[in-house]
Amino acid sequence: MSTDEIGDLLAAFRAGQIELDDLAERFRQREWVIARRSAPTSYEEMAEQQDVEPDVQGSFDEVTAAYDRGEITREQYRTLAHAVAEAINAEARRDG
């Protein structure tokens, strides 16, 4: 799996090479990197977490960034968010 897979898929979608339903299905079938910060244990850690960190490649951050840049619509973002949630939930059930 390429490290640019999400960006490549989003670019193909924007270029009309892949339909939204197909993109969502691809998102359902892949494993997602979870970009989650740990809970701060001090005010200093809390302040440090206010700094914007770069997007985590291979995570949903890439989809959110595409939405923020106006590359996908709100409805498209919502469809992809649901697909990613389904993939993460399915993986948790397998691991659980």
C-alpha positions as CSV (number, residue, x, y, z in Angstrom):
1,M,0.0,0.0,0.0
2,S,1.4,3.3,-1.1
3,T,1.9,6.1,1.5
4,D,0.2,8.4,-0.9
5,E,-2.8,6.1,-1.4
6,I,-5.4,8.4,0.2
7,G,-4.2,11.5,-1.7
8,D,-4.0,9.5,-4.9
9,L,-7.6,8.2,-4.5
10,L,-8.9,11.7,-3.7
11,A,-7.1,13.1,-6.8
12,A,-8.6,10.3,-8.9
13,F,-12.0,11.1,-7.5
14,R,-11.6,14.9,-8.2
15,A,-10.5,14.0,-11.8
16,G,-13.6,11.9,-12.3
17,Q,-11.7,8.7,-12.6
18,I,-13.5,7.1,-9.7
19,E,-17.1,7.5,-8.4
20,L,-17.9,8.5,-4.8
21,D,-19.4,5.1,-4.1
22,D,-16.3,3.3,-5.3
23,L,-14.1,5.7,-3.3
24,A,-16.1,5.1,-0.2
25,E,-15.9,1.3,-0.7
26,R,-12.1,1.5,-1.1
27,F,-12.0,3.5,2.2
28,R,-14.2,0.8,3.9
29,Q,-11.7,-1.9,2.8
30,R,-8.4,-0.3,3.9
31,E,-6.8,-0.2,7.3
32,W,-6.6,3.3,8.7
33,V,-3.9,4.9,10.7
34,I,-5.4,6.4,13.9
35,A,-4.2,10.0,14.5
36,R,-5.1,10.4,18.1
37,R,-3.4,12.5,20.7
38,S,-3.1,11.2,24.2
39,A,-4.9,12.9,27.0
40,P,-2.8,15.7,28.5
41,T,-1.6,15.1,32.1
42,S,-0.5,18.7,32.8
43,Y,-1.3,22.2,31.7
44,E,2.0,22.3,29.8
45,E,1.0,19.3,27.8
46,M,-2.4,20.8,27.2
47,A,-0.8,24.0,25.9
48,E,1.5,22.0,23.6
49,Q,-1.4,20.2,22.1
50,Q,-2.9,23.5,21.0
51,D,-0.1,23.8,18.4
52,V,-1.3,22.5,15.0
53,E,0.5,19.3,14.1
54,P,1.0,18.2,10.5
55,D,-1.6,15.9,9.0
56,V,-0.8,12.2,9.6
57,Q,-0.3,10.5,6.3
58,G,-2.5,7.5,5.9
59,S,-5.1,8.8,8.4
60,F,-8.4,10.6,8.0
61,D,-6.5,13.8,8.4
62,E,-5.9,13.7,4.7
63,V,-9.6,13.6,3.9
64,T,-10.3,16.4,6.4
65,A,-7.6,18.5,4.8
66,A,-9.1,17.9,1.3
67,Y,-12.5,19.1,2.7
68,D,-10.8,22.2,4.3
69,R,-9.2,23.1,1.0
70,G,-12.6,22.8,-0.8
71,E,-11.6,19.8,-2.8
72,I,-14.6,17.8,-1.7
73,T,-18.1,18.9,-0.7
74,R,-19.7,18.5,2.7
75,E,-21.9,15.6,1.5
76,Q,-18.8,13.9,0.0
77,Y,-16.9,14.4,3.2
78,R,-19.8,12.9,5.2
79,T,-20.0,9.9,2.9
80,L,-16.3,9.3,3.2
81,A,-16.3,9.8,7.0
82,H,-19.0,7.2,7.4
83,A,-17.0,4.8,5.2
84,V,-13.8,5.3,7.3
85,A,-15.8,4.9,10.6
86,E,-17.2,1.6,9.3
87,A,-13.6,0.4,8.4
88,I,-12.3,1.4,11.9
89,N,-15.2,-0.3,13.6
90,A,-14.8,-3.5,11.6
91,E,-11.1,-3.6,12.5
92,A,-11.8,-3.0,16.2
93,R,-14.3,-5.9,16.1
94,R,-11.7,-8.2,14.5
95,D,-9.1,-7.2,17.0
96,G,-11.4,-7.2,20.0
